[in-house]
């Protein structure tokens, strides 16, 4: 999955953002498990971008005043 742009995220509705957030959190959890097992080699930098994407989505939801 490509990195999320704020402009693209702003076009999404609240339900879409909530779905994207759960998807990103699941991907991040998988990456963290791989790190713990020591099997993550090529995609080690992806954790940083996934964390930032989660923060972007949460920021947008908070700006809109929606509770999760």
MDTraj code that builds the backbone (N, CA, C; nanometers):
import mdtraj as md
import numpy as np

residues = "UNK UNK UNK UNK UNK UNK UNK UNK UNK UNK UNK UNK UNK UNK UNK UNK UNK UNK UNK UNK UNK UNK UNK UNK UNK UNK UNK UNK UNK UNK UNK UNK UNK UNK UNK UNK UNK UNK UNK UNK UNK UNK UNK UNK UNK UNK UNK UNK UNK UNK UNK UNK UNK UNK UNK UNK UNK UNK UNK UNK UNK UNK UNK UNK UNK UNK UNK UNK".split()
xyz = np.array([
    [0.0844, -0.1168, 0.0000],
    [0.0000, 0.0000, 0.0000],
    [0.0895, 0.1238, 0.0000],
    [0.0504, 0.2223, -0.0804],
    [0.1268, 0.3450, -0.0902],
    [0.1008, 0.4329, 0.0313],
    [0.1909, 0.5265, 0.0531],
    [0.1724, 0.6193, 0.1637],
    [0.0514, 0.7061, 0.1384],
    [-0.0144, 0.7429, 0.2447],
    [-0.1381, 0.8202, 0.2344],
    [-0.1051, 0.9694, 0.2280],
    [-0.1702, 1.0382, 0.1376],
    [-0.1576, 1.1829, 0.1275],
    [-0.2734, 1.2462, 0.2019],
    [-0.2474, 1.3550, 0.2685],
    [-0.3507, 1.4216, 0.3468],
    [-0.4646, 1.4694, 0.2578],
    [-0.4313, 1.5135, 0.1379],
    [-0.5326, 1.5601, 0.0441],
    [-0.6305, 1.4476, 0.0093],
    [-0.5779, 1.3276, -0.0116],
    [-0.6632, 1.2137, -0.0436],
    [-0.7470, 1.1714, 0.0765],
    [-0.6888, 1.1804, 0.1941],
    [-0.7621, 1.1425, 0.3150],
    [-0.8774, 1.2384, 0.3429],
    [-0.8577, 1.3661, 0.3136],
    [-0.9631, 1.4649, 0.3383],
    [-1.0848, 1.4407, 0.2499],
    [-1.0649, 1.3787, 0.1345],
    [-1.1759, 1.3498, 0.0429],
    [-1.2619, 1.2339, 0.0923],
    [-1.2061, 1.1516, 0.1812],
    [-1.2783, 1.0347, 0.2307],
    [-1.3829, 1.0749, 0.3344],
    [-1.4858, 0.9941, 0.3430],
    [-1.5881, 1.0148, 0.4452],
    [-1.5421, 0.9558, 0.5779],
    [-1.6218, 0.9791, 0.6800],
    [-1.5862, 0.9320, 0.8138],
    [-1.5819, 0.7794, 0.8217],
    [-1.6769, 0.7149, 0.7562],
    [-1.6789, 0.5678, 0.7586],
    [-1.5580, 0.5100, 0.6868],
    [-1.5219, 0.5712, 0.5743],
    [-1.4043, 0.5256, 0.5001],
    [-1.2772, 0.5436, 0.5820],
    [-1.2685, 0.6561, 0.6527],
    [-1.1509, 0.6805, 0.7369],
    [-1.1424, 0.5793, 0.8506],
    [-1.2558, 0.5455, 0.9081],
    [-1.2570, 0.4471, 1.0162],
    [-1.2119, 0.3102, 0.9635],
    [-1.2566, 0.2740, 0.8430],
    [-1.2138, 0.1480, 0.7826],
    [-1.0640, 0.1500, 0.7533],
    [-1.0166, 0.2618, 0.7007],
    [-0.8744, 0.2755, 0.6686],
    [-0.7912, 0.2662, 0.7959],
    [-0.8414, 0.3255, 0.9037],
    [-0.7702, 0.3214, 1.0311],
    [-0.7568, 0.1786, 1.0818],
    [-0.8634, 0.1021, 1.0763],
    [-0.8553, -0.0366, 1.1236],
    [-0.7618, -0.1185, 1.0349],
    [-0.7622, -0.0916, 0.9049],
    [-0.6720, -0.1608, 0.8131],
    [-0.5259, -0.1273, 0.8433],
    [-0.4987, 0.0006, 0.8655],
    [-0.3618, 0.0430, 0.8959],
    [-0.3133, -0.0138, 1.0290],
    [-0.4013, -0.0160, 1.1282],
    [-0.3632, -0.0712, 1.2578],
    [-0.3345, -0.2208, 1.2488],
    [-0.4101, -0.2918, 1.1650],
    [-0.3862, -0.4351, 1.1460],
    [-0.2513, -0.4581, 1.0777],
    [-0.2215, -0.3778, 0.9754],
    [-0.0918, -0.3901, 0.9078],
    [0.0227, -0.3603, 1.0038],
    [0.0049, -0.2578, 1.0846],
    [0.1080, -0.2207, 1.1802],
    [0.1299, -0.3311, 1.2834],
    [0.0230, -0.3932, 1.3277],
    [0.0346, -0.5028, 1.4241],
    [0.1116, -0.6202, 1.3628],
    [0.0836, -0.6517, 1.2363],
    [0.1550, -0.7599, 1.1685],
    [0.3044, -0.7294, 1.1599],
    [0.3366, -0.6045, 1.1259],
    [0.4774, -0.5662, 1.1157],
    [0.5473, -0.5757, 1.2513],
    [0.4779, -0.5355, 1.3566],
    [0.5377, -0.5418, 1.4901],
    [0.5626, -0.6855, 1.5335],
    [0.4740, -0.7765, 1.4936],
    [0.4939, -0.9183, 1.5242],
    [0.6169, -0.9697, 1.4506],
    [0.6313, -0.9304, 1.3237],
    [0.7471, -0.9730, 1.2465],
    [0.8769, -0.9202, 1.3072],
    [0.8728, -0.7982, 1.3581],
    [0.9912, -0.7422, 1.4233],
    [1.0251, -0.8225, 1.5483],
    [0.9243, -0.8570, 1.6250],
    [0.9462, -0.9318, 1.7482],
    [1.0040, -1.0705, 1.7189],
    [0.9576, -1.1314, 1.6084],
    [1.0090, -1.2632, 1.5710],
    [1.1451, -1.2539, 1.5037],
    [1.1792, -1.1366, 1.4534],
    [1.3068, -1.1183, 1.3871],
    [1.3040, -1.1560, 1.2400],
    [1.1864, -1.1614, 1.1790],
    [1.1757, -1.2007, 1.0395],
    [1.1557, -1.0830, 0.9449],
    [1.1482, -0.9632, 0.9951],
    [1.1258, -0.8455, 0.9109],
    [1.2603, -0.7939, 0.8623],
    [1.2835, -0.8011, 0.7337],
    [1.4115, -0.7563, 0.6798],
    [1.3932, -0.6417, 0.5805],
    [1.3250, -0.6680, 0.4711],
    [1.3178, -0.5714, 0.3619],
    [1.2263, -0.4539, 0.3920],
    [1.1216, -0.4753, 0.4686],
    [1.0220, -0.3709, 0.4924],
    [1.0375, -0.3067, 0.6296],
    [1.1577, -0.2995, 0.6800],
    [1.1782, -0.2475, 0.8152],
    [1.1371, -0.1009, 0.8278],
    [1.1525, -0.0224, 0.7227],
    [1.1170, 0.1188, 0.7272],
    [0.9683, 0.1439, 0.7145],
    [0.8921, 0.0427, 0.6798],
    [0.7480, 0.0588, 0.6600],
    [0.6758, 0.0872, 0.7910],
    [0.7323, 0.0461, 0.9024],
    [0.6697, 0.0700, 1.0324],
    [0.6540, 0.2202, 1.0570],
    [0.7562, 0.2959, 1.0242],
    [0.7520, 0.4407, 1.0445],
    [0.6371, 0.5029, 0.9654],
    [0.6251, 0.4646, 0.8392],
    [0.5219, 0.5228, 0.7544],
    [0.3823, 0.4791, 0.7965],
    [0.3687, 0.3558, 0.8402],
    [0.2384, 0.3102, 0.8879],
    [0.1968, 0.3849, 1.0140],
    [0.2916, 0.4059, 1.1051],
    [0.2597, 0.4817, 1.2268],
    [0.2151, 0.6233, 1.1922],
    [0.2815, 0.6839, 1.0966],
    [0.2467, 0.8202, 1.0571],
    [0.1107, 0.8253, 0.9873],
    [0.0808, 0.7237, 0.9066],
    [-0.0493, 0.7185, 0.8412],
    [-0.1614, 0.7031, 0.9435],
    [-0.1386, 0.6213, 1.0451],
    [-0.2382, 0.6062, 1.1532],
    [-0.2589, 0.7408, 1.2216],
    [-0.1512, 0.8122, 1.2460],
    [-0.1624, 0.9430, 1.3111],
    [-0.2381, 1.0420, 1.2229],
    [-0.2151, 1.0379, 1.0922],
    [-0.2871, 1.1271, 1.0012],
    [-0.4377, 1.1018, 1.0065],
    [-0.4752, 0.9759, 1.0014],
    [-0.6172, 0.9417, 1.0024],
    [-0.6797, 0.9818, 1.1354],
    [-0.6106, 0.9536, 1.2455],
    [-0.6641, 0.9922, 1.3768],
    [-0.6780, 1.1435, 1.3889],
    [-0.5833, 1.2175, 1.3349],
    [-0.5900, 1.3631, 1.3390],
    [-0.7114, 1.4136, 1.2631],
    [-0.7350, 1.3575, 1.1451],
    [-0.8520, 1.3993, 1.0675],
    [-0.9820, 1.3685, 1.1400],
    [-0.9897, 1.2502, 1.1982],
    [-1.1112, 1.2146, 1.2708],
    [-1.1319, 1.3071, 1.3913],
    [-1.0248, 1.3425, 1.4584],
    [-1.0365, 1.4335, 1.5729],
    [-1.0753, 1.5748, 1.5274],
    [-1.0238, 1.6171, 1.4122],
    [-1.0611, 1.7478, 1.3593],
    [-1.2107, 1.7534, 1.3294],
    [-1.2614, 1.6438, 1.2790],
    [-1.4034, 1.6385, 1.2441],
    [-1.4914, 1.6154, 1.3660],
    [-1.4317, 1.5854, 1.4778],
    [-1.5076, 1.5687, 1.6004],
    [-1.5751, 1.4348, 1.6145],
    [-1.5270, 1.3376, 1.5428],
    [-1.5879, 1.2045, 1.5485],
    [-1.5168, 1.1197, 1.6524],
    [-1.5939, 1.0494, 1.7300],
    [-1.5391, 0.9577, 1.8289],
    [-1.5303, 0.8176, 1.7671],
    [-1.4282, 0.7445, 1.8072],
    [-1.4111, 0.6091, 1.7529],
    [-1.4801, 0.5060, 1.8348],
])
top = md.Topology()
chain = top.add_chain()
for i, resn in enumerate(residues, 1):
    res = top.add_residue(resn, chain, resSeq=i)
    for name in ("N", "CA", "C"):
        top.add_atom(name, md.element.get_by_symbol(name[0]), res)
traj = md.Trajectory(xyz[None], top)
